[in-house]
Each structure stands twice: as C-alpha cells, then as structure tokens.
Amino acid sequence: MDYALARLNMVESQIRTNKVTDAGLIDAFESVPREQFVPKAKRGIAYIDEALEIGPGRYMLEPMVLARLLQAALPGPEDVALDVACGSGYATALLSRMVSTVVGIDDIAELIELGNGILSGLEIDNAALVAGDLSTGYRKQAPYNVILVEGAVEVLPSQLFDQLAEGGRLVAIEGGTAVGPGVAVLYEKRDGHVGRRILFDAGTPALPGFRREPGFVF
C-alpha cells in the first residue's frame, strides 16, 4: 500500500474540506505517518475517516475531528501541551510539530511502550509518553497551554483545569454517549476563570473513567 498517497488523500478529502486551514497543522498531518501508530493488522485502514480502535477502550480520533480540535486549540511554538488518553501517540506526534514540548498520558502501559518506540524511531525529541491515571493529568510538566482529551467524556475532572495555564486552551468531545448528541468544545482560562464554547457537532467512542457520578434519586 502507498501510505504517502493515502496520507495525502486523507489531508485533501477529510481535512482541507472540513474548515481546517492552519498551514502548520496541515503540514503535520501530511508528514506524520499515521499508519505507524496503529496495530499492524489495521495499517491498511489507518487513513479511514472514522475513529480507529488501537487498544482496549482506546481509539485514534477521526482525522477530521482531531484536526478541527487541534486547530481550535491554537498550538504555538512556545506552548507546552498535554495529550490525555494518548494511546500510541499519534496526536502527540502531531502536536510535537507545533509546540515546544508535549506530554502524552495513558493508563495502558503497552500503548505507552509502543508509542515511545515510534516517537524515537521518528526522531521526535520534544515529546514523551507517560503512564498514569487519565483523570489526574500530569502535574510534573504543568501548567499547559494546550490540553487535548482524546475520547468522548461526560464530565472533565477539575485536575485538568487546574493544570491549564492562564490563557490555556482545553479541547474535548462531550456527550455522544448515553447522555445525548456529542459536541466538540473549547475551554479557555482567563483571569483564573474557565469559559466554555461549543465548536461543532462530533461523536467518538467514550473514554473510560470520565463519566458523571450518578446523583441521588428519591
């Protein structure tokens, strides 16, 4: 299979046609080999326009959804980024092309080991994947200018907002599970307060551990 051609087709048919115009982001999608971050048996479908399962409860986001989330997050060359539920590190690799430092976190050790090997092989030296609890983020490198959450959530834990820098942006997909239709959202921290804005309709598989606690019902 000609992966370079498949990658170009992904950019031209899935990303450019869906309101993604940032040149640096498009360049990242054109240069990072998505097929290396999926199981070998699935490399032939690495560039399809849907979420792709890469491990238990872990999915690579649909390319269009990922691209629009990253564009809304406005990653810059001086920024520090956190990729939550990074899986094998594809989005981490994309972010590495746009920010100064990026940390990916996941609680599946096998994916972390695999991903760090891929990043090393691609000679990406400003990114690393670490194992840990997704809901607590990674305080060691905080605060973050950009936080990406890879998966649909019902609720976002306060620890992630605590690790967001002043002026920082957090992007995620909320809903799209049992709670109703999903939407991509952007959170921004200004003067210590976090505001929320809905970006576009989006659905992707739910991320384990980000469910709202059931309330007491008489």
Beta strands, then each sheet from edge to edge (+ up, - down):
strand 1: 52-55
strand 2: 58-60
strand 3: 80-84
strand 4: 101-106
strand 5: 127-131
strand 6: 144-153
strand 7: 164-174
strand 8: 183-190
strand 9: 193-201
sheet 1: 1+ 2-
sheet 2: 5+ 4+ 3+ 6+ 7+ 8- 9+
end
